[in-house]
Amino acid sequence: MAEIILKVENLTKRFKGLVALNKVSFQVEKRKILGIIGPNGAGKTTLFKCITSVYKPTEGKVYFKGQDITDLPTFKKARLGIARTHQIVRPLKELTVLKNVMVGACFGKRYASLKEAEEIAIDVLKFVKLYDKKDIEAGKLNVPQKKRLELARALAGEPELLLLDEVLAGLTPGEVKEMVEIIKEIRNLGITILMIEHLMHAIMNVSDRIIVLDYGQKIADGTPEEVANDPKVIEAYLGDPEMALKLLKEKRDGE
């Protein structure tokens, strides 16, 4: 039986009269990639913020490896092995790329010494193919390089669960393909991934399972094939049955 690493139970977040999340429930198996899609304002990033304690849920529970972590502060969740990237990448601009990643190593799952942090950072930069930029100030990187740096900082914390928030946004088709391969390699390392993305052909290709949010509610949960053929998803997000069929064809052609 597959091991459940993350369980979200009736998660709700209200901002006064606005319900951003409404009783969202799902679970994620270890070493799987769960895609999270939906229109703008559907509650996707709010979900990530509730899981990582940037926001305190109004109702509901979050369990990590069977432990109730709902009310734990963000840094304690990082120590447990949960890391995330952000839509808007904000590196420490005046520090080098290497030192930015070292910061991630120092505040991750374990207390790394500076020497250990540097060793981890070097390995991670090689993994995301950014090692040749290690001595450059982070503020001088272009958008695709900053995306890889953001991913490297999260990986340096040695997470078991990695939350990716639109890591493909702003990338060219070639860069998207390279990043998708890196994401697959991360999964092959045994790291579980939750991935918010609007680039449909990419998330269909990389995800084992997909959930769909709309107006804060989960409206679908299944394989990419099941989700792409779901009438509610087509109406709320894909908009066109022909688009769903095209996405499925692209996924199958890529396998």
Secondary structure, DSSP 8 states (H G I E B T S, - for coil): ---EEEEEEEEEEEETTEEEEEEEEEEEETT-EEEEE-STTSSHHHHHHHHTTSS--SEEEEEETTEE-TTS-HHHHHHHTEEE--SS----TTSBHHHHHHHHHHTSSS---HHHHHHHHHHHHHHTT-GGGTTSBGGG--HHHHHHHHHHHHHHT--SEEEEESTTTT--HHHHHHHHHHHHHHHHTT-EEEEE-S-HHHHHHH-SEEEEEETTEEEEEE-HHHHHT-HHHIIIII--HHHHHHHHHHHHHH-
